[in-house]
Amino acid sequence: MRTRHLLARSATALVATAAVAGFLTSPAGAVTIDGYSPDVQRDAVASLAAEAGVSESAAVALLRTQSASVETLHQVTAALGAQAVDGYLDAAAKPVVNVLDQAAADRVTASGAQARVVKHSSAALAGAQNALQALPAVAHTSVGLDPKSNQVVLTVADAAKGTDSLLTAAASLGDRVRVERVAGEMHTAIYNGEAITGGGTRCSVGFNTNRGGQNYILDAGHCTRAVSQWNVGPSQGSSFPGNDYGLIRNTTGSAPGAVTLWNGSTQRISSAGTATVGQRISKSGSTTHLTSGSVTRTNVTVNYAEGSVSQLIQTDALVNPGDSGGCLFAGSVGLGITSGKGTGTSFFQPVGEAMSAYGVSLN
């Protein structure tokens, strides 16, 4: 058991992305990215450079741009209200805001973001998503928003059965919906083994938090629903399905607000934020340790065999069993709690919702 060692570094999230290529060279290493520990920067830069086919110096520049772009995107969309149809970060990590007309586009441009006039309003997309989600849930399918294509995406895995009604409904909604087929299945990522354990189940430690002087671990709800007593303390709550968050009372006496990077170093988590499509992210888990990727969709409903979970974050970080409950983050900003996996995708419960539900604060 490495539980105390694990907690001393506040273990985190689910699972693995594509292989990291190389290490930082001197030019990239000479520039720091605000909020990123050296090891998280090294992994994030190497991954981005390999995936995007850019130099490590260019990858550093993109990651430095990202934080300000996310803030701009959120401010502009909030100011526009119903005139904005979501947004995302482009390949250069710059904010793109979807709007319905040129007047709104002019306001976006004046704010310093890029405007994109799209066909479907937020209400139209929400109506399409709600229509699909109102049908009987089909295991191994998901429904989420893709702001880059201005569509709702229905993803159907090979393991899904009885999808005729769902696909007919998707077709009836026209170009508001795109159907994607993927191999394999979609499932929560519990495994038997070590890390935090109880009742023969293994999960990963999530975010260390506190309330009223007591330390708690925010974790996956499917973990805390399955186990009442962990080797780090008792489960105190579970919301699954529907959501996928839970609470464990931490009785170990160790609860720093940092993520283990599995090499003796840590990444401080100082705040919670909202994930944005196109945002580069990192995650750490007891099975696959530290890897990097990007957010591909938000507001995703995933129909696991155990039940449906809504409003999840989807990334291209590959996850593996045993990583459930760990945390998704971008530098020092916590974003989500590992929920489950598909083929080449991973799903995370937004951390802000879980913190609000339990009234806890990050350590």
C-alpha positions, 0 to 999 in steps of 0.5 A: 500500500502506498496510500499515505505516499499517494495522499501526501501528493494528492493523487488525481485523475484518470488515465492515459493519452497518446505517448509523450514525445521527448523532453523540453529542450533549453529554449522551451525550458527557459520559459515558464508557464504561469501556474504550471509546475516544471513537470506538468509543463514538460509533459504538456509541452512535449505532448502538444508539440508532438500532436500539433507538429510544432516546436516546443517553443511554439507549444509553450507560447500556445499554453501561455496564451490559453489561460487568458483566452479561456478568461476572455471567452467566458467574459464575452459569452457571458456579456452576449447572453443568448446572442452567443452560441458557446465558443472554443479555443482554436489551434492557436489557443485563441478564443472563438465565439459562435454568434447568430448575426453580424451585430453580435460578431462585431461586438465579439471582434471589438472585445478581442476575440474571433467571431464566427456566425453559425446557423444553430442557436443555443436553444435549437441545439439544446432542443435537439439534445433534450429530444435525444436524451428524452428517449430511453437511454441506450448503454454505450452511447453519449450525447454532447455539444461540439461548438466547432461544428455547431452541432450536437454529436450522438456517439454510438459505440459498437457495444450499443444495442437497440439503437434504431429509435435513437438513430431515427430521432437523430435523423429527424433533427437534421443537421443539428445532430451528427452521428459518430460511431466508435469501437468498443464500449463506454464504462466507468473505470473501477478496477480491483487493486491498490491506490485507495481501496475498500471492499475489493475496489480500487479508485484514485484519490481526487481533490483534497478539500475541507469543510468546517475544519474537516478534510474530505476527498472529492471522488467519483460517485460510482466509487463512493456508491460502491464502497462505504469504507475506504482505507483513507476514511468512510464515504460520506455521500454519492451522486450516481447516476445522474451525476458522478461525484462523491465525498470521502471523509479523509481520516489520514491527517494528510490532505495537501492541495496538490496533485502527485506527478508520480516522480516525487514532485507535485502540481499545486491546485489553487482554484477551480475552473470551467473546461473549454473545448480546445483547452489543453489539459493534464490528468494524473491517475493511479494506473496511468500517472501523468499525461496530457490532452485536450478538451473535445466536448462539454455538456456530454451525457454518457449512457453507461451500463450502470446508468446515465451521467449528464454534463460531463467533460469529454477529452482525448486523454485515454483512461484505464481502469483504476483511475476513477475519481482522480482529477483533471486540471490545467496548470494550477486550475482544477477542472474535473473528476474522472468518471469513465472512458470510451475508445480514445475518449475519457469523461470527467465530472465538473469539479465546481458542481461537486464542490457546490453540492457538498459545500467544500473548498479546495485545500 
